[in-house]
Amino acid sequence: MTNAIVQEGSHLTASTSHLIPPHGGELVQLIAQPERIAELKAHSREWPSWDLTARQLCDLELLLTGGFSPLRGFMSRADYEGVCHNMRLANGTLWPIPITLDVSEEFAKKLTAGSSKVALRDPEGVMLAVLNVEEVWQPDRKTEAKAVFNSTSSAHPGADYAINKANPWYVGGKLEGCQIPSHYDFRNLRLTPAELRAEFARVGWRRVVAFQTRNPMHRAHVELTFRAAKQVEANLLINPSVGMTKPGDVDYYTRVRCYQLLLPKFPQSTAKLSLLPLAMRMGGPREAIWHALIRKNYGCTHFIVGRDHAGPGSDPETKKPFYGPYEAQELFKKHESDIGVTMVNFNMMVYLEEQDRYVPDNEVKPGERVLNISGTELRQRLNEGRDIPGWFTYPEVVAELRRSFPPRHKQGLTIFFTGLSGSGKSTIANVLMTKFLEAGGRPVTMLDGDLVRKHLSSELGFSKEHRDINIRRIGYVASEITKNGGIAICAPIAPYDATRKHVRQMIEPYGGFILVHIATSVDVCEQRDRKGLYAKARAGILKEFTGISDPYEVPADAEVTINTGDLSPEEAAQEIILHLEREGFIGPTAQSV
């Protein structure tokens, strides 16, 4: 690395050498000069456009601002393969995570390597950059997942994205930036690498230790970061990832408000908060190195690597952690000189009850009583409205978390019915809605299959594709109702397992999701059929009829299963109510239900 900033944009001037910390570090910004931006925009209609995904937006921002220096664009095939198999770019530079632009096959076939240009746009159509296409290829994404994450399990977020969610073709080439993605939240905390380096220089910070986090910080984290900064006599940068993290994580808006509340806990003028627009891969040891390289571009000299850094937990099939607890520290140590950042390694911090203090777990003596609250237990306490002790976190953090995560009986909720036509879904759903309206406390919305077909999906037929679109529309509306604290009762047929799972994933980040399978048999449904639909289906008049000429995939993940051949509508509704009460979705304010 050189001891100078490489200027490829309009943000830097010739007098920026003071931004380089003592350890050096190349900073490549890719924003074009104003004249060039105007030229690119004038020609942009001539080129294919690609609307960036959420992860691609994060990657593009860090490429344009220099957070991913020394990269000058999305990786070529040689760089990609070198990174996957050796953690090295083609020129030998250490880089552990592939940064690729994945596109559809249809789009890839429009491109010509060496001559095409692609206008990269945000979801609103704003052109952010132009990619000069150098290579287009179809990678082996399963091999990539195994090489980078040492896993092909769909339970590993990085591997799952690479194998199941990424587009099948990659496009590599250098970027010319027009503007970085727009952010309207926490703008004073969103500093580019050059801006943060300038701020460090302004306040005289020459040693800076960075702390990466994707979770709220509690007393153990404050103690760990304070000790780390004290140990190396450095200032502390709390630098949370606010791009994509692990599914199920606390949203970054809540997390940032919590971080802001904690800043006064640190000695004055020794700690700062700045947000990192990083889409995490949960890559464990490799990701620890990647995080440190990024922080070097932001001007940091030290980096905290704790227990299971950026690990996604355990594989549910093998019951074993994807990575060893201190595997990241071991790999980091091997490459520390190449990284150019000093590792500050820490064991997990635990609370000693009798001494009323936190210590690393390797300092606990036999017989000493250790207290701990896991992330799972914390979520349970929030869901149930139970006490969160002061030794674990600060009262102001608890209050902020409770604002975003009220007890379950105050959260939004979707009750999603699935079952054959005539199974009793709509009748039970109406009984249930009446019970909720009687109890009051939360707005209730019914999304019946026939009514949704009439008002939201009247143009759709009954092909598998159209059925999936219809159910996704229902799921989207239900997710908005749930997000805003209401109860959505959905009663479509929803015959396909994958689509039901997709709806669950849409809704669960915002509140409760209860899948109710009305498991009434085809024979009983046919006997009840007042419209004669089953008879028409058997006669071949109605095509693609679920249960006759089209399959129904019985759910294995239903929270409640009811056979209405044995129960009245009121009895069936009561079974659902009892389950909701057991799970905490009906609380003291709704006891009359």
Order of alpha helices (4+ residues) and beta strands (2+ residues): beta-beta-alpha-beta-alpha-beta-alpha-beta-alpha-beta-beta-alpha-alpha-beta-alpha-beta-alpha-beta-alpha-beta-alpha-beta-alpha-alpha-beta-beta-beta-beta-alpha-alpha-beta-alpha-beta-alpha-alpha-beta-alpha-beta-alpha-alpha-beta-alpha
